[in-house]
Amino acid sequence: MKKFHLFLLCFVFICFVTNATEQPLNLLSSEEKADGFQLLFDGVKLSPEIWQGAINGYPVEQGEIVCRKGGNLLTRKEYEGFILRYEFQLPSGGNNGIALWATPQKDGEGVFGMEIQILDNSSERYKNLQDYQYNGSIYGIVPAKRDAEKHDFLKPVGQWNYQEITAVGSKVKIIQNGVTIIDADLDEFKTKPTADGKDRPAVHRRKGVIGFLGHGEPVRFRNIRIKELQ
């Protein structure tokens, strides 16, 4: 009987420790609360007070935002300096993007701003892209760091990736799964061409909405939170 009680006590202790150390989905950690982060998604619905645009194109399924019909799902609020954290899961051939310092166009379809690419680099359909078109790149402007042996710092298709974007002033830094893949100063493009050589006026923006730019592939997002920076 004593052995049974000891076993039961150990089992309860292990369960307590496990539950205590797991990060609940779509909730802020105590450190994030103290640091001033705010949730943009509660795991239940896309609040029309927070989001605008293609809300119907991104249904909430099992606590995750899923790009179905796609379109431009944007915040109502404009941000200047910020830290944005989120997780994304790519299907095979998945393609989406993060709008950076953008403005919705009057037609409700287009967006004027920069885009951070979310892409399944391993897909055969994307094998011949330019370097500035691959995952994590500021599209057409700054190519992301890549490493074929490390799968471009992406988890296998179907697994969750973590990304953190810090944008303040002219500086943009992107960390993906613990690796810095972008560390750029956009002021450089006042005197030099962008990666694709095109005229991109949005590179000079320092304020605007953020959000998701979907093309219909079922890319999933969760744990979306943001901290504004002075």
Number of C-alpha atoms within 10 A of each C-alpha: 6 7 8 9 10 10 12 12 11 12 11 11 12 12 10 11 10 10 11 10 8 8 10 11 14 19 18 19 13 8 9 15 13 9 10 12 19 16 18 19 22 18 20 14 15 19 13 11 9 13 19 18 17 20 21 15 19 26 19 20 12 9 17 25 25 23 27 17 16 22 22 26 24 24 22 17 12 13 21 17 20 18 18 20 20 18 19 21 25 25 17 18 17 21 23 27 23 22 25 27 24 24 20 19 10 8 7 11 11 13 18 17 22 25 25 27 23 25 24 25 24 17 13 10 10 15 10 8 10 13 17 21 24 25 25 30 24 27 23 22 24 21 24 24 18 18 10 9 7 9 12 20 21 23 17 15 17 13 12 18 19 18 20 20 22 19 24 19 16 15 15 19 16 24 18 19 15 12 12 17 21 20 15 18 15 18 13 12 16 10 7 9 13 20 17 16 10 10 12 16 11 15 20 15 18 19 18 21 20 25 20 23 24 25 18 17 18 22 28 22 24 24 23 24 21 21 19 16 14 8
